[in-house]
């Protein structure tokens, strides 16, 4: 058995948490490769080290006083080292970091140092070899991840190693500049390492006991999903479910390596298994519910538009000119709508609408804002006749107006758009319709 274990920021926020992590690793010798995040918050009033690093860098690069912030960062690591009773000094590392901050090495370099330093501590504490992610995780010059080259180099590096620590979140481009994934990117590193190590399991350790059916801030103690497929996870992650970074699926899905979401503070809990098999996927009618607020719907109306070839293409080219990503395109006989994130169009929305009207010769272009999108996801839905009717009926009985509906032909996901004011109510309505108390 070959296991890669990634530990999140809350799992490594203090010496006490480090000790829990060490106990977990030592409990199973098959946990060979460890991917640490930067220290997270120890409590609600605390700071994430990554946020402090961003702040320190911005001050240093601007020629402002940064040392008080840097001292706060140093003390976080000193407290961890002292609590673990390690004979370890990071002074030289911090000297280099400060020097490069002043020389404006870049925000990505600054952000990466949290994982880098935590990796050094974890390596020393576990007595595992330390592998700097900048030497084995590669990005192209445009910032995109170089998957195949990384896999070749990392596979060769890990070959023959019994154990190793590889910091998450960052790597380097082919010129040696530090590059990072988006926030939460340590999940992606864990997946990349799992692929390169040809792991049998990728364990993702966090502060929850698995993937929940829906947001616990809206539903008190929602059920834990015991098994979920990669396809279902992608749909839920994209719509805001935040246990696992949505891009972390691809490297392991390629090699059919299962992911297990587990709780560092409750290691006895089984958590959630994410795999490439439909086995167990039909246990429940729906697998999960997730959503996001603050979308806008731009509707283009034109008589007989269904007979006009290329009209939607003309409209979408306008969005492309503004570099705006499209979420959904529901359509009718004489109209179609384009759903986009409000923040993506807010600075120029009326200018964009004017260009849409001109490009399509539309009779009318209208805007509806403050819309939430809520996804009900599950492979089991396609085997349940009348599910859409049941879903819409429950929402209607709750007095909620559905503004937009989107459903793919594979029936894995039904998305409804409602007003922001009905967001929480809609999620509660769907949850209790299919998970009665």
C-alpha positions in Angstrom: 0.0 0.0 0.0 1.3 3.5 -0.9 -0.5 6.5 0.6 0.0 10.2 0.1 -1.2 12.3 3.0 -1.9 16.0 2.6 -2.5 18.1 5.7 -4.4 21.4 5.6 -3.6 24.7 7.3 -5.8 24.0 10.4 -4.1 20.6 10.8 -0.7 22.3 11.1 -1.6 25.6 12.8 0.3 24.9 16.0 2.7 22.5 17.7 -0.2 20.6 19.2 -1.7 20.1 15.7 1.7 19.0 14.4 1.8 16.3 17.0 -1.6 15.0 16.0 -0.4 14.9 12.4 2.8 13.0 13.4 0.7 10.4 15.3 -1.5 9.9 12.2 1.6 9.4 9.9 3.3 7.1 12.3 0.1 5.0 12.8 0.4 3.7 9.3 3.8 3.2 7.6 2.1 3.1 4.3 1.7 6.9 4.6 4.9 7.5 2.7 4.7 11.0 1.3 3.5 14.0 3.2 2.2 17.3 1.7 1.9 20.1 4.3 0.1 23.4 4.0 1.1 26.7 5.7 -0.1 27.2 9.2 -3.7 28.2 9.3 -5.7 29.9 12.0 -5.5 28.6 15.6 -8.8 30.4 16.4 -11.3 32.7 14.9 -9.3 35.8 15.8 -6.0 34.5 14.4 -4.3 35.1 11.1 -3.3 32.6 8.4 0.4 32.7 7.8 -0.1 33.1 4.1 -2.1 36.3 4.6 0.6 37.7 6.8 3.2 36.8 4.1 1.2 38.7 1.5 0.9 41.7 3.8 4.6 41.7 4.7 5.6 41.4 1.0 3.3 44.3 0.0 4.9 46.5 2.7 8.4 45.6 1.9 8.0 45.9 -1.9 6.5 49.4 -1.4 9.4 50.5 0.9 7.1 50.6 3.9 7.7 49.2 7.4 7.3 45.4 7.2 9.3 44.1 10.1 6.5 44.0 12.7 4.5 41.8 10.3 7.6 39.6 9.6 8.2 39.3 13.4 4.7 38.0 13.8 5.4 35.3 11.1 8.7 34.4 12.7 7.0 34.0 16.1 4.4 31.6 14.7 7.1 29.3 13.5 9.2 29.7 16.6 6.2 28.7 18.7 5.8 25.5 16.6 9.5 24.6 16.7 9.6 25.2 20.5 6.5 23.2 21.1 7.9 20.3 19.1 11.3 20.6 21.0 13.2 20.7 17.8 16.8 21.9 17.4 16.1 24.0 14.4 16.6 27.6 13.4 14.9 29.2 10.4 16.9 32.5 10.7 18.8 32.0 7.5 15.6 31.2 5.6 14.0 34.4 7.0 17.0 36.4 6.0 16.7 35.2 2.4 12.9 35.8 2.4 13.3 39.4 3.7 16.0 40.1 1.1 13.9 38.8 -1.7 10.8 40.7 -0.5 12.8 44.0 -0.7 14.0 43.0 -4.2 10.3 42.4 -5.2 10.5 38.7 -5.9 6.8 38.6 -6.4 3.6 37.8 -4.6 3.7 34.2 -5.6 7.2 33.8 -4.0 5.8 35.5 -0.8 2.8 33.2 -0.7 4.8 30.1 -1.2 7.0 30.6 1.8 4.4 29.4 4.3 4.3 25.9 2.9 8.1 25.9 2.3 8.9 26.7 6.0 6.3 24.3 7.3 7.7 21.6 5.1 11.2 22.1 6.6 9.7 21.7 10.1 7.7 18.7 9.2 10.7 17.1 7.5 12.9 17.6 10.6 10.1 16.5 13.0 9.4 13.3 11.1 13.0 12.7 10.0 11.8 12.4 6.4 13.8 13.8 3.4 12.7 17.3 2.4 11.9 17.9 -1.3 11.5 21.5 -2.3 8.5 21.7 -4.5 10.2 24.3 -6.7 12.5 21.5 -7.9 9.8 19.0 -8.9 6.5 20.9 -9.6 6.7 22.8 -12.9 4.7 25.6 -14.5 4.9 27.0 -18.0 5.9 30.6 -18.5 2.3 31.6 -18.9 1.6 30.3 -15.4 -0.2 27.1 -16.5 0.8 23.8 -14.8 3.2 21.6 -16.8 1.6 18.3 -16.0 3.6 15.8 -18.0 7.1 17.2 -17.3 6.2 17.4 -13.6 5.1 13.8 -13.5 8.4 12.6 -15.2 10.7 14.6 -12.8 8.7 14.0 -9.7 8.2 10.3 -10.3 12.0 9.9 -10.8 12.7 11.9 -7.6 10.3 9.8 -5.5 11.6 6.5 -6.9 13.4 4.5 -4.2 12.4 6.9 -1.4 10.6 5.3 1.5 9.3 8.6 2.8 9.4 12.3 1.9 7.9 15.7 2.6 6.9 17.9 -0.4 5.4 21.3 0.5 2.1 22.1 -1.1 0.8 25.0 -3.2 3.8 26.1 -5.2 6.4 25.1 -7.8 8.5 27.0 -10.3 8.5 27.8 -13.9 11.2 26.6 -16.2 13.2 29.8 -15.6 13.2 29.1 -11.9 10.7 31.7 -10.8 8.3 30.6 -8.0 4.8 30.0 -9.1 1.7 29.0 -7.2 -1.7 27.4 -7.7 -4.8 29.3 -6.6 -5.6 29.5 -2.9 -6.1 26.0 -1.5 -3.7 24.7 -4.0 -2.0 22.3 -1.6 -4.8 20.0 -2.5 -3.6 20.0 -6.1 0.0 19.3 -5.0 -1.2 16.3 -3.0 -3.0 15.0 -6.1 0.1 15.6 -8.3 2.3 13.7 -5.8 -0.2 10.9 -5.6 -0.1 10.5 -9.4 3.7 10.6 -9.5 4.0 8.2 -6.6 1.5 5.8 -8.3 -0.3 5.9 -4.9 -3.1 3.5 -3.9 -4.8 6.3 -1.9 -4.6 10.1 -1.5 -5.6 11.1 2.0 -6.7 14.7 2.3 -6.6 15.6 6.1 -8.6 18.7 7.1 -10.8 19.8 10.0 -14.1 18.1 8.9 -15.0 14.4 8.9 -15.6 14.2 5.2 -17.6 15.9 2.5 -21.0 17.1 3.8 -24.2 17.0 1.8 -24.5 20.8 2.1 -23.2 23.9 3.9 -23.2 23.4 7.7 -23.7 27.1 8.1 -27.1 26.7 6.5 -28.1 23.2 7.6 -27.1 22.2 11.2 -25.1 19.0 11.2 -25.8 17.8 7.6 -25.1 14.2 6.7 -21.6 13.2 5.7 -21.3 11.8 2.2 -19.6 8.4 2.5 -18.9 7.8 -1.2 -18.8 10.3 -4.1 -17.6 10.1 -7.6 -15.1 12.5 -9.2 -17.8 13.7 -11.5 -20.1 14.6 -8.6 -17.3 16.2 -6.7 -16.4 18.4 -9.6 -19.9 19.7 -9.9 -20.2 20.4 -6.2 -16.7 22.0 -5.9 -17.3 24.3 -8.8 -20.5 25.5 -7.2 -18.8 26.4 -4.0 -18.4 23.3 -1.9 -15.0 24.0 -0.4 -13.6 20.9 1.3 -11.3 20.1 -1.7 -9.9 22.3 -4.4 -11.8 21.6 -7.6 -8.6 21.2 -9.7 -7.3 18.5 -7.3 -9.4 15.9 -9.0 -7.7 15.7 -12.4 -4.2 14.2 -11.6 -5.7 11.4 -9.5 -8.7 10.7 -11.7 -6.2 10.2 -14.6 -4.7 7.2 -12.7 -8.0 6.2 -10.9 -6.5 6.9 -7.5 -9.2 7.3 -4.8 -9.2 10.3 -2.5 -10.2 10.1 1.2 -11.3 13.2 3.1 -10.4 12.8 6.7 -10.4 14.8 10.0 -7.1 15.4 11.7 -8.9 16.0 15.0 -11.0 12.9 14.6 -8.8 10.4 12.9 -11.1 7.5 13.8 -13.8 8.8 11.5 -13.8 7.1 8.1 -14.7 10.3 6.2 -15.5 10.4 2.5 -14.2 8.3 -0.3 -13.9 10.0 -3.7 -13.4 7.6 -6.6 -13.7 6.9 -10.3 -16.3 4.2 -9.8 -20.1 4.4 -9.7 -20.1 1.8 -7.0 -22.0 3.2 -4.0 -23.0 6.3 -6.0 -26.7 5.4 -6.1 -27.2 4.9 -2.3 -29.0 8.3 -2.1 -31.3 10.1 -4.5 -29.1 13.1 -4.4 -25.4 13.3 -3.3 -25.0 16.9 -2.4 -26.2 20.5 -2.7 -24.0 23.6 -3.2 -24.4 27.1 -4.4 -23.0 30.6 -5.0 -24.4 34.0 -4.8 -24.1 37.2 -6.9 -24.7 36.2 -10.5 -26.3 38.4 -13.2 -28.5 37.3 -16.1 -28.3 39.2 -19.3 -31.2 38.4 -21.6 -31.3 39.1 -25.3 -34.7 39.2 -27.0 -35.3 39.1 -30.8 -38.3 38.0 -32.7 -37.6 34.9 -34.8 -34.1 34.5 -33.4 -34.4 30.7 -33.6 -34.2 31.0 -37.4 -31.1 33.1 -37.3 -27.8 31.1 -37.7 -24.9 32.3 -35.6 -26.7 34.7 -33.4 -25.5 33.2 -30.1 -22.0 33.1 -31.5 -22.1 36.8 -32.1 -23.3 37.4 -28.6 -20.7 35.2 -27.0 -17.9 36.9 -29.0 -18.8 40.1 -27.2 -18.4 38.4 -23.8 -15.1 37.0 -25.1 -13.9 40.5 -26.0 -14.4 41.5 -22.4 -12.7 38.3 -21.1 -15.9 37.3 -19.3 -16.5 33.6 -18.5 -20.0 32.2 -19.2 -21.8 30.1 -16.6 -25.0 29.0 -18.4 -27.0 29.9 -21.5 -30.7 29.0 -21.1 -32.7 29.7 -24.2 -36.2 30.1 -25.6 -37.8 30.6 -29.0 -37.3 34.4 -29.2 -34.7 34.9 -26.4 -31.7 33.5 -24.7 -30.0 34.4 -21.5 -26.3 34.5 -20.5 -25.5 33.9 -16.8 -22.3 35.4 -15.5 -20.7 36.3 -12.2 -21.8 39.9 -11.3 -18.3 40.9 -10.3 -17.0 39.9 -13.8 -19.2 42.4 -15.6 -20.1 45.1 -13.0 -17.5 47.7 -14.1 -18.7 47.7 -17.7 -22.1 45.9 -17.8 -24.1 48.7 -19.5 -21.4 49.2 -22.1 -21.4 45.4 -22.7 -25.2 45.3 -23.0 -25.0 48.1 -25.6 -22.5 46.1 -27.7 -24.6 43.0 -27.4 -27.6 44.8 -28.7 -25.6 46.2 -31.7 -23.9 42.8 -32.4 -27.2 40.9 -32.5 -29.6 43.6 -33.6 -31.7 42.6 -30.6 -35.0 44.2 -29.9 -34.2 44.3 -26.2 -31.3 43.5 -23.8 -32.2 43.3 -20.1 -30.2 42.7 -16.9 -31.3 40.8 -13.8 -28.8 40.9 -10.9 -28.5 39.5 -7.3 -29.1 36.0 -8.5 -27.9 32.8 -6.7 -27.2 29.5 -8.5 -27.8 26.3 -6.5 -26.8 22.9 -7.8 -28.4 19.7 -6.8 -26.0 16.9 -7.7 -26.1 13.1 -7.8 -25.6 10.2 -10.2 -28.6 8.6 -8.6 -31.0 11.3 -9.8 -31.2 9.9 -13.3 -32.8 6.7 -11.9 -35.5 8.5 -10.0 -38.5 9.3 -12.2 -40.1 12.7 -11.5 -37.2 14.1 -9.5 -37.2 17.4 -11.3 -40.9 17.8 -10.7 -40.4 16.9 -7.0 -37.6 19.4 -6.7 -39.4 22.3 -8.4 -42.6 21.5 -6.5 -40.9 21.7 -3.2 -39.3 25.0 -4.1 -42.6 26.4 -5.3 -44.5 25.3 -2.1 -41.8 27.2 -0.1 -42.8 30.4 -1.9 -39.5 30.7 -3.8 -39.5 32.0 -7.4 -37.1 30.2 -9.8 -35.5 32.7 -12.1 -33.5 30.2 -14.3 -33.2 26.4 -14.7 -30.2 24.5 -16.2 -29.9 20.8 -16.5 -27.4 18.7 -18.5 -28.5 15.7 -20.6 -26.6 13.2 -18.3 -29.0 14.2 -15.5 -26.2 14.4 -12.9 -26.9 18.1 -12.0 -29.9 20.4 -11.8 -29.1 24.1 -11.3 -31.8 26.6 -10.3 -31.3 30.3 -10.1 -33.1 32.2 -7.4 -32.9 35.7 -5.9 -30.0 36.2 -3.4 -32.6 36.7 -0.6 -33.9 33.2 -1.2 -30.5 31.5 -1.3 -30.4 29.9 2.2 -34.1 29.1 2.1 -33.8 27.2 -1.2 -30.9 25.1 0.1 -32.9 24.2 3.2 -35.9 23.4 1.1 -34.0 21.0 -1.2 -32.1 19.4 1.7 -35.2 18.6 3.8 -37.1 17.4 0.7 -34.6 14.7 0.1 -33.3 14.2 3.6 -36.4 14.4 5.8 -35.9 15.0 9.5 
